[in-house]
Each structure stands twice: as C-alpha cells, then as structure tokens.
Amino acid sequence: MKRKAVSGLRYVFLTIVSLFSVFPLYWMLIAATNKNADIIRGALLPGLNLVENYKTMLASQRIWPAMRTSFLIALGTTLIALLVCSIAGYGFEIYHSRNKDRLMTVLLMAMMVPFAATMIPLFQMFSSMRMINNIFAVILPTVSTPFLIMMFRQSARSFPHDIIEAARIDGLAEIGIFFRMFFPTMRSTYAAAMTIVFMNAWNNYLWPKIILQTDVLTMPMAVSNMIQGYLTDYGAIMTAVLICTLPTVIVFFVLQRSFAEGITGSVKQ
C-alpha cells in the first residue's frame, strides 16, 4: 500500500513538472492567435487574430527569405559536421594510439573555451579571406566540434574490431569499411548528432549576426529585429517564433527514438 502511494505521488509530481515544461509552448501558441492587448493582459485561451498577426509579421520582416537562409545554413552545417566528426571519431578509436589520446584531451579542453574568446579572431580570419556576408562563413566554424567527435568516438568503441580485420583481409579499403560497415550500424548515433547539430545551427544567433552584415537574415535575426523600442507587437513576434520553432520540433520528434538510443551509446545491428 505504501509503495502504491509513493508511486502515485511520483506520477503526480512528474505530471506537474510536465505541465510546467509544456506551458511555454502552449503560451506561444495562444499568444500567436491573440491581439497585443490580450497578450499583455495574460490571456490563456485562443483568439481569432492569427491571420492579422501573420500579415503584420510579413509586413515587418522578410520571414520566408530568412527561413530559406536558415535552412541552407542548418542543412549544410548538419551534413558537413556529421561527415567530418564521424570520420574523426572513427579514426581516433579505430587507429588508437597514445598521441591520439593526448590530442583528444586537448580537443576536450577546447570545449571549455567560450565562443566570445574566439569570436574576434574568427571574424578577422574570415574578413581576411573576404568571406563576410557569406553563409559559408557561418557554416565552417561549426562543422567540427569536440563534443560530436567524442560522441562518435564513444560509439566506435562498441564497433567490433574483428569485423574490420576480416574486411581488411578480404581486401575492402578503409573508406569502404567506414561507409559500408561502420556507417549503417551507427544510425542511432548519427540521428542523435543530427538532432543536436541541426538545433544548434538553426538557433545560432550571435555569429550570423556578426558575419552577415547586409540584408541576409536568419530566422533568429528576423525575430530579434521585430522587437522595437517603444511599441512591440507581441502577437506578430509570437507568430514568427512559432514558425521559427516548427522545424526543430519536427526534427526532434521524427528522430526522438533514435536520439535517445544514440545519446546513450547503443548501436543498432
């Protein structure tokens, strides 16, 4: 009886915490359908102002070009980062040596360096390369991260080395071993890494704001530009935030199961 009471209290607690976690998303949806005055008043029920908010949003910012730019940056970053970091993680583990362990330690230490410390040198480097206002300047600094390399290295530890030796004896090239044997068995890890990279690239604000100095906008930049000094239309802003949030929500829910498996290091055979 006591065990059932404890279990019931756990479910009640988890339900309350879940409601608190979901409430910001609910409020975003509700705010996107209400007038500015209703949002300020704290309305918690849907309104009928979604179309007007959408029109105001389109009149104030070029949302769909910004959406296209964000897609190009997020997609390019994701594809290149998965390829580079998975090959690096595979190489660190399969071709293991003490020197590689030392190098991996240096890479992990780089995770503690804040972006603000590297922001100015990065800008100077891309400025000298004449890549200001180029979306490749947004993509390149994020295509290789110590966290993803470590993640793929940990997954490579569960990959059977006997299979690699057998493939080498059969004459399969190293690149063939990676793409034909390692890649298919690490789908869950790739799904987890894809979710992380896509979300980070999509939500990135500071570096695109610095490097894209003309009319080229990403979605976070467009939403930020809608915040005005004296009069802010919260309904239009919440509509833009809703549109900006949808791609990351879709990616997460599509890859949710694989993300959980990949982040815990499991490997699909």
Helices and strands as residue ranges (DSSP letters): H 2-31, H 36-41, H 50-60, H 63-94, H 98-110, H 115-128, H 135-139, G 140-142, H 146-156, H 161-169, H 174-177, I 178-182, H 183-185, H 187-203, H 206-211, H 219-225, H 234-254, H 256-263
